[in-house]
Amino acid sequence: MQRYIIKRLLAALPTMAIVGVVVFSIIHLAPGDPAAIMAGEDADYEQVEAMREAMGLLDPIPLQFWRFVKGVATGDLGESIFSGHSVSGLIMDRAEPTLSLAVLSLSISILVSIPAGVLAAWKMNSIFDRIVMILALTGYAVPYFALGYVVIFLFAVKVEWFPAGGYVYMSDNFWQYLHHLLLPSFVLGFAGSALITRMTRATMLEVLKEDYVRTARSKGLGETIVLLRHAFRNAANPVLTVIGFSVAGFISGVVITETVFAIPGMGRLITEAISQRDFQIIQSTILVVALIYVMVNLIIDILYVFVDPRIRYDS
């Protein structure tokens, strides 16, 4: 297992290198001149050139890329073009809201979708099954921002159970921290649970037709034991794979959800950086997101061993 983890981590290095090259290339090929934006609309040519030189944009592209790679390797992500603050510091300040929203949303999605998918497969073609599938299709079809505005109108404006937006840090007030996160987490978790529910139901339907499930029932085992110990354990691997793929959807959903609910997380940091053409922040946040995605998929691969004992990573 340790050898496999080391090999996967080493294999992630070329992936991150490719991501770095692509991100650096896209940012520099994108329209818009950050030096002209920073200098202002009334700046003349000399002022724009001076700003461009101060930002290092007049250096050859290979030299700019080398500085970028060297900074990432040493943990120095540079400074924001507009605020002048350390990009690492900005990301750390925005990390708690984003990670809190993502973890709580993913937890809600898993805790709701997996039991719903298992029960829907067990009660196939029943009223419960049809309701679950309708809700899953709704979550899959409705955009994040539309669902967000609907729940804000219902639960923050009409009945005033939750705040309409904002964020309270965990260290300031834990209960207010949860109170502000529940509504956006529900929006993101409901949308994310759609695919997991459908995959759980589909894999469970296939497994429930297997001979060993019929054998377990013929031995007189309870339906709960049959569903959880014999059926779901063998159907869990595809579900884990879908959860890993869903992380990409959660990342994009976090950007939209944070904007709708005015949460000061990395999603809003990315949107603000894009609107200002802040190259340093855009490059760094995309690399951090790519690293998170690689690590999550590594964790999913490791979980396969614990879910399915037939899988071994000995080589």
Contacts in CASP RR format, 6 or more apart in sequence:
PFRMAT RR
TARGET T0000
AUTHOR 0000-0000-0000
METHOD contacts of the structure
MODEL  1
MQRYIIKRLLAALPTMAIVGVVVFSIIHLAPGDPAAIMAGEDADYEQVEA
MREAMGLLDPIPLQFWRFVKGVATGDLGESIFSGHSVSGLIMDRAEPTLS
LAVLSLSISILVSIPAGVLAAWKMNSIFDRIVMILALTGYAVPYFALGYV
VIFLFAVKVEWFPAGGYVYMSDNFWQYLHHLLLPSFVLGFAGSALITRMT
RATMLEVLKEDYVRTARSKGLGETIVLLRHAFRNAANPVLTVIGFSVAGF
ISGVVITETVFAIPGMGRLITEAISQRDFQIIQSTILVVALIYVMVNLII
DILYVFVDPRIRYDS
1 302 0 8 1.000
1 305 0 8 1.000
1 313 0 8 1.000
3 313 0 8 1.000
3 315 0 8 1.000
4 313 0 8 1.000
4 314 0 8 1.000
4 315 0 8 1.000
5 298 0 8 1.000
5 302 0 8 1.000
8 298 0 8 1.000
8 301 0 8 1.000
9 298 0 8 1.000
12 294 0 8 1.000
12 298 0 8 1.000
15 290 0 8 1.000
15 294 0 8 1.000
16 287 0 8 1.000
16 290 0 8 1.000
16 291 0 8 1.000
16 294 0 8 1.000
19 286 0 8 1.000
19 287 0 8 1.000
19 290 0 8 1.000
20 68 0 8 1.000
20 283 0 8 1.000
20 287 0 8 1.000
20 290 0 8 1.000
21 65 0 8 1.000
23 282 0 8 1.000
23 283 0 8 1.000
23 286 0 8 1.000
23 287 0 8 1.000
24 64 0 8 1.000
24 65 0 8 1.000
24 68 0 8 1.000
24 283 0 8 1.000
27 279 0 8 1.000
27 282 0 8 1.000
27 283 0 8 1.000
28 61 0 8 1.000
28 64 0 8 1.000
28 279 0 8 1.000
30 277 0 8 1.000
32 277 0 8 1.000
33 48 0 8 1.000
33 52 0 8 1.000
33 277 0 8 1.000
34 55 0 8 1.000
34 57 0 8 1.000
34 81 0 8 1.000
34 276 0 8 1.000
34 277 0 8 1.000
34 278 0 8 1.000
34 279 0 8 1.000
35 48 0 8 1.000
35 49 0 8 1.000
35 51 0 8 1.000
35 52 0 8 1.000
35 55 0 8 1.000
35 57 0 8 1.000
36 43 0 8 1.000
36 48 0 8 1.000
36 51 0 8 1.000
37 276 0 8 1.000
37 277 0 8 1.000
38 51 0 8 1.000
38 55 0 8 1.000
38 81 0 8 1.000
38 82 0 8 1.000
39 47 0 8 1.000
39 48 0 8 1.000
39 51 0 8 1.000
43 51 0 8 1.000
49 58 0 8 1.000
52 58 0 8 1.000
55 81 0 8 1.000
56 64 0 8 1.000
57 64 0 8 1.000
59 67 0 8 1.000
68 283 0 8 1.000
70 76 0 8 1.000
71 77 0 8 1.000
71 78 0 8 1.000
72 284 0 8 1.000
72 287 0 8 1.000
75 88 0 8 1.000
76 88 0 8 1.000
77 86 0 8 1.000
77 87 0 8 1.000
77 88 0 8 1.000
77 91 0 8 1.000
77 280 0 8 1.000
77 283 0 8 1.000
77 284 0 8 1.000
78 86 0 8 1.000
78 87 0 8 1.000
78 88 0 8 1.000
78 280 0 8 1.000
78 284 0 8 1.000
79 85 0 8 1.000
79 86 0 8 1.000
79 87 0 8 1.000
79 280 0 8 1.000
80 86 0 8 1.000
80 87 0 8 1.000
80 90 0 8 1.000
80 273 0 8 1.000
80 278 0 8 1.000
80 280 0 8 1.000
80 281 0 8 1.000
81 276 0 8 1.000
81 277 0 8 1.000
81 278 0 8 1.000
81 279 0 8 1.000
81 280 0 8 1.000
81 281 0 8 1.000
82 276 0 8 1.000
82 278 0 8 1.000
83 90 0 8 1.000
87 280 0 8 1.000
87 281 0 8 1.000
87 284 0 8 1.000
88 284 0 8 1.000
90 269 0 8 1.000
90 281 0 8 1.000
91 266 0 8 1.000
91 269 0 8 1.000
91 284 0 8 1.000
91 285 0 8 1.000
91 288 0 8 1.000
94 264 0 8 1.000
94 265 0 8 1.000
94 266 0 8 1.000
94 267 0 8 1.000
94 268 0 8 1.000
94 269 0 8 1.000
95 265 0 8 1.000
95 266 0 8 1.000
96 169 0 8 1.000
96 170 0 8 1.000
97 167 0 8 1.000
97 258 0 8 1.000
97 263 0 8 1.000
97 264 0 8 1.000
97 265 0 8 1.000
97 266 0 8 1.000
98 254 0 8 1.000
98 258 0 8 1.000
98 263 0 8 1.000
98 265 0 8 1.000
98 266 0 8 1.000
98 267 0 8 1.000
100 170 0 8 1.000
100 177 0 8 1.000
100 181 0 8 1.000
101 181 0 8 1.000
101 184 0 8 1.000
101 185 0 8 1.000
101 188 0 8 1.000
101 254 0 8 1.000
101 257 0 8 1.000
101 258 0 8 1.000
101 263 0 8 1.000
101 265 0 8 1.000
102 188 0 8 1.000
102 250 0 8 1.000
102 251 0 8 1.000
102 254 0 8 1.000
104 181 0 8 1.000
104 182 0 8 1.000
104 185 0 8 1.000
105 184 0 8 1.000
105 185 0 8 1.000
105 188 0 8 1.000
105 189 0 8 1.000
105 192 0 8 1.000
105 250 0 8 1.000
105 254 0 8 1.000
106 189 0 8 1.000
106 243 0 8 1.000
106 246 0 8 1.000
106 247 0 8 1.000
106 250 0 8 1.000
108 185 0 8 1.000
108 186 0 8 1.000
108 189 0 8 1.000
108 190 0 8 1.000
108 193 0 8 1.000
109 188 0 8 1.000
109 189 0 8 1.000
109 190 0 8 1.000
109 192 0 8 1.000
109 193 0 8 1.000
109 196 0 8 1.000
109 246 0 8 1.000
110 193 0 8 1.000
110 196 0 8 1.000
110 243 0 8 1.000
112 189 0 8 1.000
112 190 0 8 1.000
112 193 0 8 1.000
112 197 0 8 1.000
113 136 0 8 1.000
113 192 0 8 1.000
113 193 0 8 1.000
113 194 0 8 1.000
113 196 0 8 1.000
113 197 0 8 1.000
113 200 0 8 1.000
114 196 0 8 1.000
114 197 0 8 1.000
114 200 0 8 1.000
114 239 0 8 1.000
116 132 0 8 1.000
116 135 0 8 1.000
116 136 0 8 1.000
116 193 0 8 1.000
116 197 0 8 1.000
116 200 0 8 1.000
117 132 0 8 1.000
117 197 0 8 1.000
117 198 0 8 1.000
117 200 0 8 1.000
117 201 0 8 1.000
117 204 0 8 1.000
118 200 0 8 1.000
118 201 0 8 1.000
118 204 0 8 1.000
118 227 0 8 1.000
118 228 0 8 1.000
118 231 0 8 1.000
118 232 0 8 1.000
119 128 0 8 1.000
119 132 0 8 1.000
120 128 0 8 1.000
120 129 0 8 1.000
120 132 0 8 1.000
120 133 0 8 1.000
120 197 0 8 1.000
120 201 0 8 1.000
121 129 0 8 1.000
121 200 0 8 1.000
121 201 0 8 1.000
121 202 0 8 1.000
121 204 0 8 1.000
121 205 0 8 1.000
121 208 0 8 1.000
122 204 0 8 1.000
122 208 0 8 1.000
122 223 0 8 1.000
122 227 0 8 1.000
123 129 0 8 1.000
124 205 0 8 1.000
129 201 0 8 1.000
132 197 0 8 1.000
132 201 0 8 1.000
133 198 0 8 1.000
133 201 0 8 1.000
135 194 0 8 1.000
135 197 0 8 1.000
136 193 0 8 1.000
136 194 0 8 1.000
136 197 0 8 1.000
136 198 0 8 1.000
137 194 0 8 1.000
138 194 0 8 1.000
139 147 0 8 1.000
139 190 0 8 1.000
139 191 0 8 1.000
139 192 0 8 1.000
139 193 0 8 1.000
139 194 0 8 1.000
140 191 0 8 1.000
140 194 0 8 1.000
140 195 0 8 1.000
140 198 0 8 1.000
142 191 0 8 1.000
143 256 0 8 1.000
144 187 0 8 1.000
144 188 0 8 1.000
144 191 0 8 1.000
144 253 0 8 1.000
144 256 0 8 1.000
144 257 0 8 1.000
144 260 0 8 1.000
145 256 0 8 1.000
145 259 0 8 1.000
145 260 0 8 1.000
147 187 0 8 1.000
147 190 0 8 1.000
147 191 0 8 1.000
148 184 0 8 1.000
148 187 0 8 1.000
148 257 0 8 1.000
148 260 0 8 1.000
148 261 0 8 1.000
149 260 0 8 1.000
151 183 0 8 1.000
151 186 0 8 1.000
151 187 0 8 1.000
152 164 0 8 1.000
152 165 0 8 1.000
152 183 0 8 1.000
152 260 0 8 1.000
152 261 0 8 1.000
155 161 0 8 1.000
155 162 0 8 1.000
155 183 0 8 1.000
156 162 0 8 1.000
156 163 0 8 1.000
156 164 0 8 1.000
156 165 0 8 1.000
156 183 0 8 1.000
157 164 0 8 1.000
162 179 0 8 1.000
162 180 0 8 1.000
162 182 0 8 1.000
162 183 0 8 1.000
163 179 0 8 1.000
163 180 0 8 1.000
163 183 0 8 1.000
164 261 0 8 1.000
165 180 0 8 1.000
165 183 0 8 1.000
165 184 0 8 1.000
165 261 0 8 1.000
165 262 0 8 1.000
165 263 0 8 1.000
166 180 0 8 1.000
166 261 0 8 1.000
166 262 0 8 1.000
166 263 0 8 1.000
166 264 0 8 1.000
167 177 0 8 1.000
167 180 0 8 1.000
167 181 0 8 1.000
167 262 0 8 1.000
167 263 0 8 1.000
167 264 0 8 1.000
167 265 0 8 1.000
168 176 0 8 1.000
168 177 0 8 1.000
168 179 0 8 1.000
168 180 0 8 1.000
169 177 0 8 1.000
170 177 0 8 1.000
183 261 0 8 1.000
184 257 0 8 1.000
184 258 0 8 1.000
184 260 0 8 1.000
184 261 0 8 1.000
184 263 0 8 1.000
187 257 0 8 1.000
187 260 0 8 1.000
188 250 0 8 1.000
188 253 0 8 1.000
188 254 0 8 1.000
188 257 0 8 1.000
191 253 0 8 1.000
192 246 0 8 1.000
192 249 0 8 1.000
192 250 0 8 1.000
195 242 0 8 1.000
195 245 0 8 1.000
195 246 0 8 1.000
196 239 0 8 1.000
196 242 0 8 1.000
196 243 0 8 1.000
196 246 0 8 1.000
199 238 0 8 1.000
199 239 0 8 1.000
199 242 0 8 1.000
200 235 0 8 1.000
200 239 0 8 1.000
203 235 0 8 1.000
203 238 0 8 1.000
203 239 0 8 1.000
204 231 0 8 1.000
204 232 0 8 1.000
204 235 0 8 1.000
206 235 0 8 1.000
207 213 0 8 1.000
207 231 0 8 1.000
207 232 0 8 1.000
207 234 0 8 1.000
207 235 0 8 1.000
208 231 0 8 1.000
210 234 0 8 1.000
212 230 0 8 1.000
213 226 0 8 1.000
213 230 0 8 1.000
213 231 0 8 1.000
216 225 0 8 1.000
216 226 0 8 1.000
216 230 0 8 1.000
217 223 0 8 1.000
217 226 0 8 1.000
221 230 0 8 1.000
233 307 0 8 1.000
233 308 0 8 1.000
234 308 0 8 1.000
236 307 0 8 1.000
236 308 0 8 1.000
237 304 0 8 1.000
237 307 0 8 1.000
237 308 0 8 1.000
237 311 0 8 1.000
240 300 0 8 1.000
240 303 0 8 1.000
240 304 0 8 1.000
240 307 0 8 1.000
241 300 0 8 1.000
243 300 0 8 1.000
244 296 0 8 1.000
244 297 0 8 1.000
244 300 0 8 1.000
247 292 0 8 1.000
247 293 0 8 1.000
247 296 0 8 1.000
247 297 0 8 1.000
248 293 0 8 1.000
251 289 0 8 1.000
251 292 0 8 1.000
251 293 0 8 1.000
254 266 0 8 1.000
254 267 0 8 1.000
255 267 0 8 1.000
255 268 0 8 1.000
255 270 0 8 1.000
255 271 0 8 1.000
257 263 0 8 1.000
258 264 0 8 1.000
258 265 0 8 1.000
258 266 0 8 1.000
258 267 0 8 1.000
258 268 0 8 1.000
259 267 0 8 1.000
259 268 0 8 1.000
259 271 0 8 1.000
262 268 0 8 1.000
266 285 0 8 1.000
266 288 0 8 1.000
266 289 0 8 1.000
267 285 0 8 1.000
269 281 0 8 1.000
269 285 0 8 1.000
270 281 0 8 1.000
270 282 0 8 1.000
270 285 0 8 1.000
270 286 0 8 1.000
272 278 0 8 1.000
272 281 0 8 1.000
273 281 0 8 1.000
273 282 0 8 1.000
273 285 0 8 1.000
274 282 0 8 1.000
301 313 0 8 1.000
304 311 0 8 1.000
305 311 0 8 1.000
305 312 0 8 1.000
305 313 0 8 1.000
END
